[in-house]
Amino acid sequence: MKPLYALLVASVLLTACERHDHAGPRTPIPIPPHGISDVVGRRPGRATPPPAPKVNSQTTADGLAVAGIKWTNPKGWRLQRSRSPMRLATYFLPAHADGVATCALYYFGRGQGGSVQANLNRWAGQFAKDPKTQMPPTPSIKKSQYNGLSVHTIEILGTYTASMGPMVKGRALSGQRMLGAIVEAPAGPVFFKCVGPDRAIQEARTNFQSLLNSLQRKP
């Protein structure tokens, strides 16, 4: 009986080891390098980002279309499409002596990306506190209507900390201005986030406004 009992125990242990090896170590999925944390795209307490949605974005004659809306590309802004299904594209603003300014375009899919207020809070939180007053810069936030679409805009000036994720420390850049917009599109929020040196973004304000003015529902 003893040899049979020993054989039974060894069989159970071997099966358990095989199951453990098959499962493999649970390693978190690395945060993609396109800055997924720029938008609230993950549920609280979730260790890894959600599966990337299949986004159907289209290039129109003079702009882009996604999530049931379309707009015209601002004059002088160079568009570079992204391979990421969430960061659809990046607009590179005209070269400026003070540094590079860009406007990133995000779309996470219907019902994804978090609430408008959560994202406005997150963007505001990407600016450091004033070392003297220990107070964060006060953002200017507005809600407007453009051709029947609700658009929330935010503007902040201060020291911007570029963040690539919750575990990656960014590089603090002083004298940076952000112009952001969240469009309540029919198929989910679309995010525009322009960041760069103060004067570069100031000079791009007219073009940013023209982009918002051109927003409309896609037939």
C-alpha positions in Angstrom: 0.0 0.0 0.0 2.8 2.4 0.8 4.3 2.4 -2.7 0.9 3.0 -4.2 0.3 5.9 -1.7 3.7 7.5 -2.5 3.0 7.2 -6.3 -0.4 8.9 -5.8 1.2 11.8 -3.9 3.9 12.3 -6.5 1.3 12.3 -9.3 -0.7 15.1 -7.5 2.4 17.2 -6.9 3.5 16.8 -10.5 0.1 17.9 -11.8 0.2 21.0 -9.6 3.6 22.0 -10.8 2.6 21.6 -14.4 -0.5 23.8 -13.9 1.7 26.5 -12.2 4.3 26.4 -15.1 1.5 26.6 -17.7 0.0 29.7 -16.0 3.4 31.5 -15.9 4.3 34.6 -13.9 1.7 37.3 -13.9 3.6 40.4 -15.2 1.7 43.6 -15.8 1.3 44.9 -19.3 3.7 47.8 -19.8 2.2 51.2 -20.4 2.6 52.1 -24.0 5.0 55.0 -24.9 2.3 57.2 -26.3 1.3 58.5 -22.8 -1.9 56.6 -22.1 -2.2 58.5 -18.7 -2.8 61.8 -20.5 -6.5 60.7 -20.5 -8.4 58.8 -17.8 -8.6 55.6 -19.7 -8.3 53.0 -16.9 -10.6 52.0 -14.1 -9.5 52.8 -10.6 -7.4 50.0 -9.0 -6.8 48.3 -12.3 -3.2 47.2 -12.7 -3.1 47.2 -16.5 -4.7 49.4 -19.2 -7.9 48.1 -20.8 -7.8 46.5 -24.3 -7.3 49.1 -27.0 -10.5 49.8 -28.9 -10.8 49.5 -32.7 -11.1 53.0 -33.8 -12.4 53.9 -37.3 -10.8 57.3 -38.0 -10.9 58.8 -41.5 -8.9 61.4 -43.3 -11.1 63.9 -45.0 -10.2 66.4 -47.8 -9.0 69.0 -45.3 -9.1 67.3 -41.9 -10.0 64.3 -39.8 -13.1 62.5 -38.8 -13.7 60.2 -35.8 -16.4 59.3 -33.3 -19.2 60.9 -35.4 -17.5 64.3 -35.8 -15.1 66.0 -38.2 -13.0 69.1 -38.3 -10.5 71.0 -40.4 -6.8 70.9 -39.9 -5.5 74.3 -38.8 -3.3 76.0 -41.4 0.4 75.4 -40.7 -0.1 72.5 -38.3 1.7 69.4 -39.6 -0.4 66.2 -39.0 1.3 62.9 -38.1 -0.9 59.9 -37.8 -0.2 57.6 -34.9 0.1 53.8 -34.9 -1.6 53.7 -31.5 -5.3 53.0 -31.6 -5.8 55.6 -28.8 -3.5 58.5 -29.7 -4.9 59.0 -33.2 -2.6 61.7 -34.3 -0.3 64.5 -33.3 -0.3 68.0 -34.7 3.2 69.6 -34.8 2.8 73.4 -34.5 5.0 75.7 -36.5 8.6 75.9 -35.4 9.2 78.4 -32.6 12.4 79.8 -31.1 11.2 78.9 -27.6 10.8 75.2 -28.3 8.5 72.5 -29.7 4.7 72.7 -29.3 2.4 69.9 -30.2 -1.3 69.1 -30.1 -2.2 65.4 -29.3 -5.5 63.9 -30.4 -6.9 61.0 -28.3 -10.0 58.9 -28.7 -10.7 55.8 -26.5 -14.0 54.6 -27.9 -17.6 54.8 -26.9 -18.1 55.0 -23.2 -14.3 55.0 -22.6 -11.8 57.7 -21.5 -13.4 58.7 -18.2 -15.6 61.7 -17.4 -15.0 65.2 -18.6 -14.3 66.5 -15.1 -11.9 63.7 -14.3 -9.8 64.5 -17.3 -9.9 68.2 -16.7 -8.7 67.5 -13.2 -6.0 65.2 -14.4 -4.7 67.7 -17.0 -4.6 70.4 -14.3 -2.8 68.1 -12.0 0.1 67.8 -14.5 1.2 71.2 -13.6 3.5 71.6 -10.6 2.8 73.8 -7.6 4.5 77.2 -7.3 7.6 76.6 -5.2 7.0 79.9 -3.3 3.3 79.8 -2.7 2.9 75.9 -2.8 -0.2 76.5 -4.8 -1.0 74.9 -8.2 -1.8 77.2 -11.2 -5.5 78.1 -11.6 -6.9 76.7 -14.8 -9.4 78.5 -17.0 -12.2 76.1 -17.8 -15.1 76.9 -20.1 -18.0 75.0 -21.7 -19.2 76.1 -25.1 -21.3 75.0 -28.0 -19.8 74.5 -31.5 -22.3 73.6 -34.2 -24.4 71.7 -31.7 -21.5 69.9 -30.0 -20.6 70.5 -26.3 -16.9 71.3 -25.9 -15.1 71.8 -22.7 -11.9 73.8 -22.9 -9.0 74.3 -20.4 -6.0 76.6 -20.4 -3.2 76.5 -17.9 0.2 78.2 -17.6 3.0 77.0 -15.4 5.5 74.2 -14.9 4.4 71.2 -16.8 5.5 67.7 -15.8 5.4 65.5 -18.9 4.1 62.1 -17.6 4.2 58.8 -19.5 2.4 56.9 -16.8 1.9 56.6 -13.0 5.3 54.8 -12.5 7.3 57.1 -14.8 8.5 60.4 -13.6 8.4 63.2 -16.2 10.6 66.1 -16.9 9.5 69.4 -15.4 9.3 72.2 -18.0 8.7 75.7 -16.8 6.9 78.4 -18.8 4.6 75.9 -20.5 1.0 76.6 -21.6 -1.7 74.1 -22.2 -4.8 74.5 -24.4 -7.0 71.5 -24.2 -10.5 70.6 -25.4 -12.8 67.7 -24.8 -15.5 67.3 -27.4 -18.7 65.4 -26.5 -18.9 63.5 -29.8 -21.8 61.1 -30.6 -19.5 58.0 -30.3 -17.6 59.1 -27.2 -15.3 62.0 -26.1 -12.5 63.2 -28.3 -9.6 64.9 -26.6 -7.3 67.6 -28.0 -4.3 68.5 -25.8 -1.9 71.2 -27.0 1.2 71.8 -24.9 4.3 73.9 -25.5 6.2 77.1 -24.6 4.0 79.9 -23.5 4.6 82.2 -26.6 4.3 79.3 -29.0 0.9 78.3 -27.7 -0.2 81.9 -27.5 0.6 82.3 -31.2 -1.3 79.1 -31.9 -4.5 80.3 -30.1 -6.1 81.6 -33.3 -5.6 78.3 -35.1 -6.8 76.3 -32.1 -9.9 78.3 -32.1 -10.4 77.8 -35.9 -10.2 74.0 -35.2 -13.0 74.3 -32.7 -15.1 76.5 -34.9 -14.8 73.9 -37.7 -16.2 71.0 -35.5 -19.4 69.5 -36.8 -21.2 66.2 -36.8 -20.3 63.8 -39.6 -23.3 62.8 -41.7 
